[in-house]
Amino acid sequence: MRKILIANRGEIARRIIRSARASGLKTVAVYSEADAGAAHVEESDEAVLIGPAPARESYLQHTRVLDAAVQCGADAIHPGYGFLSESAEFAEAVSQAGMAWVGPSPALIRAMGDKERAREIARRAGVPVVPGSARMAEGERLDLDTEAASVGFPLLVKASAGGGGIGMRRVDGPDKLAETVAATQSMATKSFGDGTVFLERFVPLARHVEIQIFGLGGSGAVHLFERDCSLQRRFQKVIEESPAPALPESVRAAMAEAAVSLCVATGYAGAGTVEFIMDAHSHDFYFLEMNTRIQVEHPVTEMVTGLDLVSMQIDYARGELVQLDQAAITTTGHAIECRLYAENPAKFFMPSPGRLSRFDLPEQTADLRVDSGYRAGEEVTTHYDPMLAKIIAWGADRDRARIRAAEALRELRIDGIATNKDFLVACLESDGFQRGEVHTGFIDENRKQLLSATTEGKTI
Protein backbone atom coordinates (compact mmCIF):
# COMPACT_ATOMS: atom_id res chain seq x y z
CA MET A 1 0.00 0.00 0.00
CA ARG A 2 1.45 3.32 -1.11
CA LYS A 3 -1.42 5.71 -1.82
CA ILE A 4 -4.81 5.88 -0.14
CA LEU A 5 -7.91 7.69 -1.36
CA ILE A 6 -10.24 9.06 1.31
CA ALA A 7 -13.83 8.70 0.12
CA ASN A 8 -15.15 11.41 2.42
CA ARG A 9 -14.95 15.07 3.35
CA GLY A 10 -14.52 17.45 6.27
CA GLU A 11 -13.08 16.55 9.64
CA ILE A 12 -12.99 12.78 9.13
CA ALA A 13 -11.11 13.20 5.84
CA ARG A 14 -8.54 15.40 7.61
CA ARG A 15 -8.35 12.85 10.44
CA ILE A 16 -7.61 10.00 8.04
CA ILE A 17 -5.01 12.08 6.18
CA ARG A 18 -3.09 12.57 9.46
CA SER A 19 -2.90 8.84 10.22
CA ALA A 20 -2.21 7.90 6.61
CA ARG A 21 0.76 10.26 6.46
CA ALA A 22 2.05 8.96 9.78
CA SER A 23 1.93 5.51 8.16
CA GLY A 24 4.02 6.75 5.23
CA LEU A 25 1.18 6.84 2.70
CA LYS A 26 0.37 9.40 0.03
CA THR A 27 -3.21 10.67 0.20
CA VAL A 28 -5.89 11.50 -2.35
CA ALA A 29 -8.93 13.63 -1.51
CA VAL A 30 -12.18 13.73 -3.41
CA TYR A 31 -14.39 16.80 -3.32
CA SER A 32 -17.61 18.29 -4.61
CA GLU A 33 -17.84 21.71 -6.22
CA ALA A 34 -18.98 23.12 -2.86
CA ASP A 35 -15.81 21.80 -1.18
CA ALA A 36 -13.27 23.05 -3.72
CA GLY A 37 -11.56 25.24 -1.12
CA ALA A 38 -11.99 22.87 1.84
CA ALA A 39 -9.16 22.07 4.22
CA HIS A 40 -9.12 18.35 3.40
CA VAL A 41 -8.55 19.19 -0.25
CA GLU A 42 -5.58 21.44 0.52
CA GLU A 43 -4.02 19.02 2.99
CA SER A 44 -4.04 15.96 0.73
CA ASP A 45 -1.26 15.19 -1.73
CA GLU A 46 -3.74 15.03 -4.60
CA ALA A 47 -7.40 15.92 -5.03
CA VAL A 48 -10.06 15.05 -7.59
CA LEU A 49 -13.36 16.80 -8.29
CA ILE A 50 -16.17 14.24 -8.36
CA GLY A 51 -19.32 16.28 -8.97
CA PRO A 52 -21.77 19.00 -7.88
CA ALA A 53 -22.55 19.86 -4.27
CA PRO A 54 -25.41 17.42 -3.53
CA ALA A 55 -23.95 14.26 -2.01
CA ARG A 56 -26.03 12.03 -4.28
CA GLU A 57 -24.21 13.59 -7.24
CA SER A 58 -20.71 13.45 -5.75
CA TYR A 59 -19.78 11.67 -2.50
CA LEU A 60 -22.42 8.99 -3.00
CA GLN A 61 -21.46 8.29 -6.60
CA HIS A 62 -19.68 4.91 -6.48
CA THR A 63 -18.26 5.07 -9.97
CA ARG A 64 -16.94 8.63 -9.70
CA VAL A 65 -15.10 7.90 -6.47
CA LEU A 66 -13.66 4.69 -7.88
CA ASP A 67 -12.67 6.42 -11.14
CA ALA A 68 -10.84 9.05 -9.08
CA ALA A 69 -8.88 6.33 -7.30
CA VAL A 70 -7.92 4.68 -10.58
CA GLN A 71 -7.00 8.03 -12.10
CA CYS A 72 -4.58 8.81 -9.25
CA GLY A 73 -3.16 5.32 -8.96
CA ALA A 74 -4.47 4.80 -5.44
CA ASP A 75 -4.18 1.24 -4.18
CA ALA A 76 -6.46 1.61 -1.13
CA ILE A 77 -9.67 3.42 -0.16
CA HIS A 78 -10.72 4.51 3.33
CA PRO A 79 -14.43 5.46 3.46
CA GLY A 80 -14.52 7.22 6.85
CA TYR A 81 -18.07 7.34 8.21
CA GLY A 82 -21.34 8.15 6.44
CA PHE A 83 -21.62 8.36 2.65
CA LEU A 84 -20.28 5.08 1.19
CA SER A 85 -18.75 3.69 4.38
CA GLU A 86 -21.46 1.06 4.84
CA SER A 87 -22.13 0.33 1.18
CA ALA A 88 -21.41 -3.33 0.50
CA GLU A 89 -21.66 -2.64 -3.23
CA PHE A 90 -18.93 -0.01 -3.06
CA ALA A 91 -16.69 -2.23 -0.93
CA GLU A 92 -17.11 -5.01 -3.51
CA ALA A 93 -16.30 -2.64 -6.38
CA VAL A 94 -13.13 -1.47 -4.61
CA SER A 95 -11.93 -5.04 -4.09
CA GLN A 96 -12.81 -6.03 -7.65
CA ALA A 97 -10.73 -3.09 -8.88
CA GLY A 98 -7.72 -4.58 -7.08
CA MET A 99 -7.57 -2.01 -4.30
CA ALA A 100 -7.48 -2.54 -0.54
CA TRP A 101 -10.72 -1.72 1.25
CA VAL A 102 -10.07 -0.26 4.70
CA GLY A 103 -13.02 -1.87 6.43
CA PRO A 104 -14.78 -5.19 6.98
CA SER A 105 -15.85 -7.50 4.16
CA PRO A 106 -18.80 -6.59 1.91
CA ALA A 107 -20.67 -9.63 3.26
CA LEU A 108 -20.38 -8.38 6.84
CA ILE A 109 -21.31 -4.83 5.86
CA ARG A 110 -24.41 -6.19 4.14
CA ALA A 111 -25.38 -8.49 7.00
CA MET A 112 -24.92 -5.97 9.81
CA GLY A 113 -26.35 -3.07 7.82
CA ASP A 114 -29.70 -4.84 7.68
CA LYS A 115 -30.94 -4.16 11.20
CA GLU A 116 -33.32 -7.11 11.45
CA ARG A 117 -30.77 -9.52 10.00
CA ALA A 118 -28.18 -8.13 12.43
CA ARG A 119 -30.57 -8.76 15.31
CA GLU A 120 -30.92 -12.40 14.26
CA ILE A 121 -27.14 -12.79 14.01
CA ALA A 122 -26.81 -11.31 17.49
CA ARG A 123 -29.44 -13.72 18.85
CA ARG A 124 -27.55 -16.69 17.44
CA ALA A 125 -24.35 -15.37 19.05
CA GLY A 126 -26.08 -15.32 22.44
CA VAL A 127 -26.24 -11.52 22.62
CA PRO A 128 -29.39 -10.12 24.30
CA VAL A 129 -31.64 -8.41 21.74
CA VAL A 130 -34.43 -5.92 22.39
CA PRO A 131 -37.84 -7.42 21.47
CA GLY A 132 -38.93 -6.60 17.92
CA SER A 133 -41.21 -7.62 15.07
CA ALA A 134 -40.68 -9.25 11.72
CA ARG A 135 -39.69 -6.98 8.83
CA MET A 136 -42.28 -5.25 6.68
CA ALA A 137 -41.51 -4.14 3.15
CA GLU A 138 -43.11 -0.95 1.85
CA GLY A 139 -46.83 -1.48 1.51
CA GLU A 140 -46.72 -4.56 3.74
CA ARG A 141 -48.41 -4.37 7.15
CA LEU A 142 -48.50 -7.94 8.52
CA ASP A 143 -50.82 -8.15 11.54
CA LEU A 144 -49.81 -4.90 13.19
CA ASP A 145 -51.99 -5.41 16.27
CA THR A 146 -50.45 -8.81 16.98
CA GLU A 147 -46.90 -7.64 16.26
CA ALA A 148 -47.30 -4.54 18.43
CA ALA A 149 -48.79 -6.56 21.28
CA SER A 150 -45.76 -8.85 21.17
CA VAL A 151 -43.31 -5.94 21.18
CA GLY A 152 -45.24 -3.73 23.61
CA PHE A 153 -45.87 0.02 23.74
CA PRO A 154 -44.18 2.44 23.61
CA LEU A 155 -42.33 1.20 20.54
CA LEU A 156 -40.18 2.47 17.70
CA VAL A 157 -40.90 2.05 14.01
CA LYS A 158 -37.42 1.69 12.52
CA ALA A 159 -36.12 1.57 8.96
CA SER A 160 -34.04 -1.57 8.40
CA ALA A 161 -31.53 0.39 6.34
CA GLY A 162 -31.57 3.49 8.55
CA GLY A 163 -28.83 5.00 10.66
CA GLY A 164 -27.76 8.09 12.56
CA GLY A 165 -31.23 8.52 14.03
CA ILE A 166 -32.81 8.74 10.58
CA GLY A 167 -35.77 6.46 9.90
CA MET A 168 -36.90 6.09 13.51
CA ARG A 169 -40.28 7.14 14.94
CA ARG A 170 -41.81 6.58 18.35
CA VAL A 171 -45.38 5.32 18.76
CA ASP A 172 -47.06 5.36 22.18
CA GLY A 173 -50.29 3.53 21.33
CA PRO A 174 -52.19 1.66 18.61
CA ASP A 175 -54.07 4.67 17.20
CA LYS A 176 -51.17 6.05 15.17
CA LEU A 177 -49.35 2.81 14.47
CA ALA A 178 -50.50 2.04 10.91
CA GLU A 179 -50.09 5.67 9.89
CA THR A 180 -46.57 5.83 11.32
CA VAL A 181 -45.53 2.54 9.70
CA ALA A 182 -46.68 3.80 6.29
CA ALA A 183 -44.96 7.16 6.73
CA THR A 184 -41.70 5.57 7.88
CA GLN A 185 -41.74 3.11 4.98
CA SER A 186 -42.20 5.95 2.50
CA MET A 187 -39.44 8.03 4.08
CA ALA A 188 -37.09 5.04 4.19
CA THR A 189 -37.63 4.39 0.49
CA LYS A 190 -36.76 7.99 -0.35
CA SER A 191 -33.77 8.18 2.01
CA PHE A 192 -32.22 4.72 1.67
CA GLY A 193 -33.82 3.13 -1.37
CA ASP A 194 -35.30 0.47 0.94
CA GLY A 195 -38.71 0.92 2.56
CA THR A 196 -38.41 -2.07 4.89
CA VAL A 197 -39.23 -1.34 8.54
CA PHE A 198 -39.73 -3.25 11.77
CA LEU A 199 -41.10 -2.57 15.24
CA GLU A 200 -38.80 -2.46 18.26
CA ARG A 201 -39.58 -2.00 21.95
CA PHE A 202 -38.79 1.47 23.22
CA VAL A 203 -37.10 1.59 26.62
CA PRO A 204 -38.49 4.79 28.23
CA LEU A 205 -35.54 5.57 30.51
CA ALA A 206 -32.64 4.27 28.48
CA ARG A 207 -28.95 4.80 28.10
CA HIS A 208 -27.06 4.36 24.86
CA VAL A 209 -23.79 2.55 25.54
CA GLU A 210 -21.53 1.20 22.83
CA ILE A 211 -18.45 -0.99 22.76
CA GLN A 212 -15.55 -0.20 20.43
CA ILE A 213 -14.22 -3.44 19.00
CA PHE A 214 -11.46 -4.48 16.64
CA GLY A 215 -11.75 -7.83 14.90
CA LEU A 216 -8.98 -9.91 13.34
CA GLY A 217 -11.19 -12.11 11.19
CA GLY A 218 -10.83 -15.73 12.19
CA SER A 219 -8.12 -14.83 14.72
CA GLY A 220 -10.46 -13.34 17.29
CA ALA A 221 -11.37 -9.86 18.45
CA VAL A 222 -10.73 -7.39 21.24
CA HIS A 223 -12.70 -4.54 22.77
CA LEU A 224 -11.44 -1.05 23.52
CA PHE A 225 -13.96 -0.47 26.30
CA GLU A 226 -17.17 1.54 26.13
CA ARG A 227 -18.56 4.94 25.31
CA ASP A 228 -21.75 6.44 26.70
CA CYS A 229 -23.63 8.28 23.95
CA SER A 230 -26.88 8.94 25.79
CA LEU A 231 -27.12 12.71 25.29
CA GLN A 232 -29.00 12.97 22.02
CA ARG A 233 -31.45 15.19 20.19
CA ARG A 234 -33.67 13.75 17.46
CA PHE A 235 -32.03 10.35 18.12
CA GLN A 236 -28.64 11.80 17.13
CA LYS A 237 -25.69 11.95 19.51
CA VAL A 238 -24.47 15.27 20.89
CA ILE A 239 -22.14 14.43 23.82
CA GLU A 240 -20.20 11.17 24.22
CA GLU A 241 -17.87 10.03 26.96
CA SER A 242 -15.72 7.20 28.23
CA PRO A 243 -15.86 5.53 30.67
CA ALA A 244 -19.66 5.45 30.93
CA PRO A 245 -20.64 7.14 34.21
CA ALA A 246 -22.22 5.13 37.01
CA LEU A 247 -21.96 1.87 35.11
CA PRO A 248 -21.41 -1.18 37.36
CA GLU A 249 -18.21 -3.00 36.50
CA SER A 250 -20.09 -6.28 36.09
CA VAL A 251 -22.38 -4.70 33.47
CA ARG A 252 -19.43 -3.13 31.66
CA ALA A 253 -17.67 -6.50 31.50
CA ALA A 254 -20.80 -8.35 30.34
CA MET A 255 -21.43 -5.80 27.62
CA ALA A 256 -17.84 -6.01 26.37
CA GLU A 257 -17.98 -9.80 26.41
CA ALA A 258 -21.21 -9.77 24.38
CA ALA A 259 -19.68 -7.41 21.79
CA VAL A 260 -16.56 -9.54 21.41
CA SER A 261 -18.68 -12.70 21.15
CA LEU A 262 -20.64 -11.16 18.27
CA CYS A 263 -17.41 -10.26 16.46
CA VAL A 264 -15.93 -13.72 16.95
CA ALA A 265 -19.15 -15.39 15.80
CA THR A 266 -19.16 -13.40 12.56
CA GLY A 267 -15.41 -13.44 11.91
CA TYR A 268 -15.46 -9.66 11.96
CA ALA A 269 -12.34 -7.90 10.69
CA GLY A 270 -11.33 -4.30 11.42
CA ALA A 271 -12.78 -1.51 13.54
CA GLY A 272 -16.45 -1.55 14.45
CA THR A 273 -18.89 -0.59 17.16
CA VAL A 274 -21.52 -2.71 18.84
CA GLU A 275 -24.27 -0.47 20.19
CA PHE A 276 -26.54 -1.34 23.10
CA ILE A 277 -29.59 0.21 24.66
CA MET A 278 -29.57 -0.14 28.45
CA ASP A 279 -32.34 0.30 30.98
CA ALA A 280 -31.08 3.11 33.23
CA HIS A 281 -32.65 1.54 36.31
CA SER A 282 -32.12 -2.21 35.95
CA HIS A 283 -28.95 -2.02 33.79
CA ASP A 284 -30.42 -4.71 31.54
CA PHE A 285 -28.91 -4.17 28.10
CA TYR A 286 -29.93 -5.16 24.59
CA PHE A 287 -28.19 -5.22 21.21
CA LEU A 288 -29.20 -2.22 19.12
CA GLU A 289 -27.02 -2.36 16.01
CA MET A 290 -23.48 -2.76 14.78
CA ASN A 291 -21.67 -0.06 12.83
CA THR A 292 -19.16 -1.54 10.43
CA ARG A 293 -16.93 1.54 10.23
CA ILE A 294 -15.12 4.12 12.29
CA GLN A 295 -17.49 6.15 14.48
CA VAL A 296 -17.81 9.92 14.71
CA GLU A 297 -17.00 9.59 18.42
CA HIS A 298 -13.90 7.40 18.04
CA PRO A 299 -11.61 10.15 19.49
CA VAL A 300 -13.15 9.51 22.93
CA THR A 301 -11.73 6.00 22.88
CA GLU A 302 -8.40 7.20 21.48
CA MET A 303 -8.04 9.74 24.30
CA VAL A 304 -8.50 7.20 27.09
CA THR A 305 -6.63 4.26 25.52
CA GLY A 306 -3.81 6.12 23.76
CA LEU A 307 -4.45 4.06 20.61
CA ASP A 308 -4.88 5.38 17.06
CA LEU A 309 -7.88 3.55 15.63
CA VAL A 310 -7.44 4.87 12.09
CA SER A 311 -3.81 3.75 12.01
CA MET A 312 -4.93 0.36 13.28
CA GLN A 313 -7.44 0.16 10.43
CA ILE A 314 -4.74 1.00 7.91
CA ASP A 315 -2.25 -1.43 9.42
CA TYR A 316 -4.80 -4.23 9.32
CA ALA A 317 -5.63 -3.50 5.67
CA ARG A 318 -1.90 -3.65 4.91
CA GLY A 319 -1.57 -7.00 6.66
CA GLU A 320 0.66 -5.53 9.36
CA LEU A 321 -1.72 -5.92 12.31
CA VAL A 322 -1.97 -9.64 12.95
CA GLN A 323 -2.64 -9.82 16.68
CA LEU A 324 -3.92 -7.76 19.57
CA ASP A 325 -3.58 -8.46 23.27
CA GLN A 326 -6.73 -7.69 25.25
CA ALA A 327 -4.76 -7.52 28.50
CA ALA A 328 -2.54 -4.79 27.05
CA ILE A 329 -5.49 -2.52 26.23
CA THR A 330 -6.21 -0.28 29.21
CA THR A 331 -7.78 3.11 29.86
CA THR A 332 -6.56 6.14 31.77
CA GLY A 333 -8.70 9.02 32.95
CA HIS A 334 -11.91 10.24 31.36
CA ALA A 335 -12.73 11.80 27.98
CA ILE A 336 -15.77 13.77 26.81
CA GLU A 337 -16.59 14.73 23.23
CA CYS A 338 -18.98 17.55 22.33
CA ARG A 339 -20.31 17.86 18.80
CA LEU A 340 -20.44 21.49 17.72
CA TYR A 341 -23.28 21.92 15.23
CA ALA A 342 -24.42 24.74 12.98
CA GLU A 343 -27.92 24.69 14.42
CA ASN A 344 -30.31 26.71 16.53
CA PRO A 345 -31.30 24.89 19.75
CA ALA A 346 -34.08 27.44 20.37
CA LYS A 347 -35.69 26.41 17.09
CA PHE A 348 -35.70 22.69 17.80
CA PHE A 349 -32.11 22.31 16.60
CA MET A 350 -32.86 23.33 13.04
CA PRO A 351 -29.70 23.60 10.88
CA SER A 352 -28.23 27.09 10.57
CA PRO A 353 -26.34 27.33 7.26
CA GLY A 354 -24.34 30.39 6.31
CA ARG A 355 -20.85 31.84 6.12
CA LEU A 356 -18.45 31.42 9.03
CA SER A 357 -17.28 35.03 9.21
CA ARG A 358 -15.32 34.08 12.33
CA PHE A 359 -14.29 30.61 13.44
CA ASP A 360 -11.60 30.66 16.11
CA LEU A 361 -10.99 27.25 17.70
CA PRO A 362 -9.21 26.70 21.03
CA GLU A 363 -5.58 25.67 20.96
CA GLN A 364 -5.04 21.93 21.04
CA THR A 365 -3.05 20.42 23.90
CA ALA A 366 -2.36 16.96 25.27
CA ASP A 367 -5.67 17.23 27.16
CA LEU A 368 -7.72 18.87 24.42
CA ARG A 369 -8.30 17.72 20.87
CA VAL A 370 -10.29 19.64 18.26
CA ASP A 371 -11.29 17.92 15.02
CA SER A 372 -12.90 20.16 12.40
CA GLY A 373 -13.39 20.34 8.66
CA TYR A 374 -14.11 24.08 8.55
CA ARG A 375 -12.13 27.33 8.63
CA ALA A 376 -13.12 30.98 8.93
CA GLY A 377 -14.67 32.37 5.76
CA GLU A 378 -16.07 29.05 4.57
CA GLU A 379 -19.72 28.40 3.80
CA VAL A 380 -21.74 25.90 5.81
CA THR A 381 -24.20 24.58 3.24
CA THR A 382 -27.43 22.62 3.49
CA HIS A 383 -25.93 19.77 1.49
CA TYR A 384 -24.08 18.01 4.32
CA ASP A 385 -24.30 17.25 8.02
CA PRO A 386 -24.13 20.52 10.01
CA MET A 387 -21.37 19.37 12.38
CA LEU A 388 -18.68 22.05 12.54
CA ALA A 389 -16.22 20.46 14.94
CA LYS A 390 -15.69 17.94 17.71
CA ILE A 391 -14.28 19.19 21.01
CA ILE A 392 -12.68 16.29 22.91
CA ALA A 393 -11.40 16.91 26.42
CA TRP A 394 -9.44 14.53 28.67
CA GLY A 395 -9.14 14.70 32.44
CA ALA A 396 -7.80 12.52 35.23
CA ASP A 397 -11.44 12.06 36.25
CA ARG A 398 -14.88 12.83 34.81
CA ASP A 399 -15.30 16.18 36.52
CA ARG A 400 -11.97 17.49 35.26
CA ALA A 401 -12.77 16.34 31.72
CA ARG A 402 -16.20 18.00 31.97
CA ILE A 403 -14.75 21.31 33.18
CA ARG A 404 -12.06 21.28 30.48
CA ALA A 405 -14.67 20.63 27.78
CA ALA A 406 -16.80 23.54 29.01
CA GLU A 407 -13.75 25.83 29.11
CA ALA A 408 -12.84 24.89 25.54
CA LEU A 409 -16.35 25.59 24.31
CA ARG A 410 -16.27 29.00 25.95
CA GLU A 411 -13.00 29.74 24.15
CA LEU A 412 -14.69 29.26 20.79
CA ARG A 413 -15.39 32.44 18.83
CA ILE A 414 -17.93 31.95 16.05
CA ASP A 415 -19.75 34.63 14.04
CA GLY A 416 -22.08 34.44 11.07
CA ILE A 417 -24.26 31.49 12.03
CA ALA A 418 -26.10 30.06 15.03
CA THR A 419 -24.49 27.13 16.83
CA ASN A 420 -25.19 24.88 19.81
CA LYS A 421 -22.03 26.03 21.63
CA ASP A 422 -23.77 27.56 24.66
CA PHE A 423 -26.30 24.73 24.76
CA LEU A 424 -23.47 22.22 25.06
CA VAL A 425 -21.98 24.17 27.96
CA ALA A 426 -25.39 24.23 29.62
CA CYS A 427 -25.60 20.44 29.27
CA LEU A 428 -22.14 19.94 30.76
CA GLU A 429 -22.91 22.23 33.70
CA SER A 430 -26.41 20.95 34.43
CA ASP A 431 -26.89 19.24 37.79
CA GLY A 432 -28.11 15.99 36.20
CA PHE A 433 -25.13 15.68 33.88
CA GLN A 434 -22.70 16.45 36.69
CA ARG A 435 -24.27 13.64 38.72
CA GLY A 436 -23.92 11.26 35.77
CA GLU A 437 -27.70 10.86 35.44
CA VAL A 438 -27.57 10.63 31.67
CA HIS A 439 -30.19 8.98 29.48
CA THR A 440 -31.48 9.32 25.92
CA GLY A 441 -34.37 11.56 26.98
CA PHE A 442 -32.14 13.93 28.97
CA ILE A 443 -32.15 16.77 26.43
CA ASP A 444 -35.87 16.53 25.66
CA GLU A 445 -36.76 16.52 29.36
CA ASN A 446 -34.46 19.41 30.25
CA ARG A 447 -34.57 21.45 27.05
CA LYS A 448 -36.36 24.47 28.55
CA GLN A 449 -33.99 24.72 31.50
CA LEU A 450 -30.94 24.22 29.26
CA LEU A 451 -32.14 26.90 26.84
CA SER A 452 -32.82 29.22 29.76
CA ALA A 453 -29.26 28.77 30.97
CA THR A 454 -27.95 29.93 27.60
CA THR A 455 -30.31 32.87 26.99
CA GLU A 456 -29.72 34.30 30.47
CA GLY A 457 -26.02 34.52 29.75
CA LYS A 458 -25.00 31.96 32.36
CA THR A 459 -22.72 30.12 29.95
CA ILE A 460 -21.36 33.04 27.95
N, C-alpha and C positions, 0 to 999 in steps of 0.2 A: 504494500500500500504506500503510495507516494503522494497522491492528490485526492482530496475529499471535497465533494460538493455538498453544501448545506442547503437542503430543500426547505428553507424557512426564511423568516425575516426577524427584524427587531432584536429584542434582548436575547432570545435563545440562540439566534444566529451568531451574535457576538460572543455569547458564552461558548458555543461549540468551536468557534474560530480560535479562542484562547487555548483550549485544551488540544486542539488539533496542532497548533503551532508548537506547543510544548512537547508534543509527540513527534515533532520533526516533519509534519505534513504541510504541503501546500494547500491552500483553501480556495474554493470557488463559491461565490455568492450568486444567487439568482434574485431578481428583483422585478417588481411591476413598475409601470410608468410613474405611479405615485411615490415610489420608494427610490427614485433615481439618485437622490442626494442623501440617502440614509446612511447611518454610521456603519452598518454591517457591509454595505457595498464598498465604502472607502477602505475598510479595514481588511478586506479579503485580498488575496493575491490577484484574483481575476473575478470578473462579474459579468453576468449575462442577463440581458433584458428578456423576460419571458411573456410579456403581455400587458394589457391594460390594468387599471387599478382593481376592479372587482376580482376577488380571489378565485372565483369560478373560471375566470378567463386568464389566470396567471398561476398563482401558487397551487391551485387544485388541478392544473392541466398536466396529467401524467406525462404525455408525450413531449410537451415543451420542456419540462424539467429534465427528462431523460435525454432529450436532444442536446440540451445545454451541457450535460455531463459528458456526452460523447464528443461534442464540439471542443471541449477544453481538455479532453484526455483524462478526465477524472476516473479513478479506479475504485471509488467508494462513494456512497451517499449516506449522509446522516439526516434523518427527517425531522429531528427536534420533537416538538409536541404540536398537536393540532394539524391542520391541513392534511397532508398525505401520510402522517406518521402511523396511522392505524389502517392504512389501505393495503389489504392483502394483495390486491391486483398490482399496485405499484411496486410492492416488495418483490413480487414474482417477476415483474418486468425488469427490475434492476438486476436481479440474479441472472435472468435469461440473457441480459446484455453483457454478462461477464464481469459485473462489478460487485464489490462487497456491499452488503446491506447491513448497516449498523443498527441492528434490532433483531427481534426474534423471527422465527420462520413464518412465512405467509400462512401456513396451516394454523399455527398458534394464534396469529393475529386474527384470522377469520373465526376461529373457535371462540376466543375470549371476547371478541368484539360483538358477538351475538349474545346479548345479556341472558336470554333464557337458556341457550346452549351452555353458556359459562356456568350458570347456576347448576345445571345437571352435572357438569364436570366436577364442580365443587362438591356436590352431594356424594358422588362416587368416590371422591378423595377423602370423605369423612369430615368435610368442613361444614359447620353449621350454616344453613341457608335460611334467610327470611322467607316465610310462607308467601307463595305467589301462585298465579293461575297459569293455565296453558297459554300459548301465544295465539294472537288473533291478527290475521292479515287484514289489510284495509277492506272494509265492507263486511268483514266477518264479525259476528257478535258472540258466538257460542251461547251458552245459557248464562247470561250475565248474573242473574240472581243467585244461581247455584255457585258460580265461581266466586262472587263477592262474599257470599256467606261463608265459604271455605277460607277465604283470605281474612275477612273481618274488616270492619270500618273502624277508624279512618284508613283509607288505602291510597296508593299512588297508581295512576295510570302512566306507564312508562314505555317509551319507544325502545324497541329492542336494539336499534342501531344508534340510539342517542348517546349523549355524553356532555360533560361540562354543565350539567343542570338543564340542558335543552331537551325538550321532549318529555317533560315530567309534570304531571298535574295532580293535585290532591283532591280527593273526593271524600266528603264526610258522611254521606248517606246515599241511599239508593235513588233518590229523586233525580239527581244530575248525572248518574253514572253513564247511561247510554249516550247522552249528549257529549259528555267529556271524552268517552272512548272514541266516538266518531271524530271529534275535533282534534284529538291527539293523533289519530291515524292520518288525518288529512295533513296536519302540520309535519308529521314525520316523513310523509311521502315527499313533501316539498323541500324539507331540510336535508334529508338523508337518502332520498330515493328508495326508501323502504318504509311502508306504512304499518309494519307489524308492531303490535303493542302487547303488553301483558299487565296484569294487576299484581301489585305487591303490597304487603302490609306496611302501613306507616306507623313507625314507633313515635308516639307523641313527644316524649322527652328523650331525645336521642343525641348521642355523640357520634361524630364521624372520625374514626381512627383508622389509619392506614399503615401498612407495613411495607417498607422498602425492601425489595428482595433483589438478588442477583443470582441467576441460574447459570449452570455450566452444562446444560444439555443433560446427557445421560450420566454426568459425573456429579450430580447433586446440586444443591443450592444453599445459599446463606441468606440471612436477613441482616439488615442494617438498622434494626430497631424501628420505632414507630414515630408517626407524626399525628398530632391532633389537628384536624381541619374543620372543627365544628362551627367556627364563626363564618356564617355564610349569609348572603342575600340573594334571593331568587335562585336558591339551590346552587349558587356559585361561591367558591371559597374566597375569603377576604383576608383572614389572619390564620396562619398555621404555626405550629410550634412543636418542638421536641426537647425533652420527653413530654408525653401527654400528662397534663396535671391531674393529680388525685386518681391515678390509675393503679389499682392494686398490682403488685408484682406478679402474683399468680395469673391475673388476667392478661397482663402484658406478655408473659411467657407463653400462655396458651394461644394467644392471638398470633404470635410469631411462629409458633410450632405449626399452626393451621396453615399459615401462608407458605411456609417452607414445604409442607406436605403437598399442597396444591402444585407447587412448582416441580417437585420431584415426580409427582404423578403424571404430569404433562410433559416432562422432559424439557422444561422451559430453559431458554438460553438468553442471557443478557439481562439488562436492567428492566425492572417492572415494579408495579405497585399493586398490592392486594388490599382492597378497600373494604372496611367493615362498618356496619352501623351497630352501635352499642346502646343498650338501654342505660340511661344515666343513673338509674336507681339500682337495678339488679346487677348491672355489668354483664348481662347476657349479651353476646355479640353474634352477628350474622354476616355472612359473606354478602357483599354488595355488588362488586364488580372487580375486574382486573384490568389495569391499564398497561398495555404492552409497549411502553415507551418511557422516556424520561418524563418526569412530572414538572409542572410549573414550580412546585414547592421543593424541588430536590435540594436547593441550597441549604435548607434547614438541616437536612441529614448531613450534608457535607460539613457544616459548621460544627456539629457535635461529634462527628466521627473522624474528621480530618482527612477523609477520603475524597477523591475526585471521581464522581460517578461517570462523567462524560469521558474522561480518560480511560476508565475501566471499560466502558462500552467500546471505545476505539481499540483498546488492547485486545479485547476478546474477539472483535471482528478480524483483527490481524493474526489471530492465533497465538498471541503472546500471553494471554491470561488463561492458564490451564487449571489453576486450583486456588481456592480461597479457604482460609482457616477461620471458622466461626469464632473460636476462642480468642482470636487476635483482633476481632472487631469489637471495639468498646466505644463508649461515649463519655464526653467530658462536658460538664456545664449544661447550659440551656440556650436554645436559639429560638427566636421568634421572627417570622417573616410577615410583613405587611404589604399587601398589593395596593399600590397607588394607581387609582383609576381616574380617567377623564370622565367624571360623572357628577351629577348633582344629587347628593343624598336627600335634600329637601324635596326633590321632585321624583321620589321613589327610584333613585339611582339611575335616572335616565342618562344616557351618554351625553357628553358635552364636547363635541368636536370644535375645532378651531385652531388658530395659530398660537404656538407657545412663544409669546413675546419675551418671556423670561422663564428659564428653567435651570435654576441653580441647585445642584445636588450636594449633599453633605460629603465631606472628604472621607474616603474609605480608609479603614484602619484594620488591624488584626481582629478587632471586635465588631466591626461594622462593614458589611458588604452591600453595595448598591448595584443592581443589575438593571440596565435600561437600554432601550433601543432608540430613545429620542434625545435631541439636543435643542437648545434654544433656537427659535426661528423656524422650526419645522412645523408642518401641519399635521394635526391629529384628524384623520379622516373618519368617515362613517363606514369605510370598507373593511376595517379590521377590528379586532378586540381592542377595547379602550384602555388596556393596561399600559400605564406610562413607565412604571418602574417597580422593582421589588426592593424593599428595605429590609435587610436581614441583620438582626443584632444578636450578638452572643454575650452571655454573662455567666459568671460562676454559678449563679442560681437563677431561678425564674424571675424573681423580682428585679434583679440587676439587668437581665436581658430586656425585660419590659420597660424599665426606665430608660435604657439606652435607645430602644426603638422609638419611644415617645420623643426623646431629645432629638434624634435624627430627623424625625418627621417635622418637628418645629424648625429645624435648620433649613428645610426646603423653602425655596423662594420660587413661586410659580405665578405668572401673570398671563392673561389672555383667555383662559378657560377655567371652568369650575372643576374642582377635584374633590376627592374624599379625604384629603389630608387631615383636616381637623376632625372629621368623623372617626378616623382611625385612632387618633390620639384619645378621643373621648371613649372609644372602646377599651383601649389599653388602661385608661385611668378609672374606668367604672369599677364600682365596688365588687360586682359579681365577677368580672374578669380577674380582678386582683385576687379574689378568693379561689379562683380556678373553677368556678361554677359555669363552665362553658357547655353549650349544647346548640343544636342546629337552629333552634328557634330563638336564640339569644338576641339577635339583632331585631327581629320582628317584634319581640316582646318589649324591648327597651328602646325602640327607635325614637319615640318622642323625647325621652330623657336624654338620649345621646345627641339628638339634634339640638336640644335646648342647651346642652353643654357647649356646643360649637357656636351657636348664634349669640350666646351671652358673653362670648369672648374668653371663656375659661380655659380654652386650649390654644389661644393665639400666642 
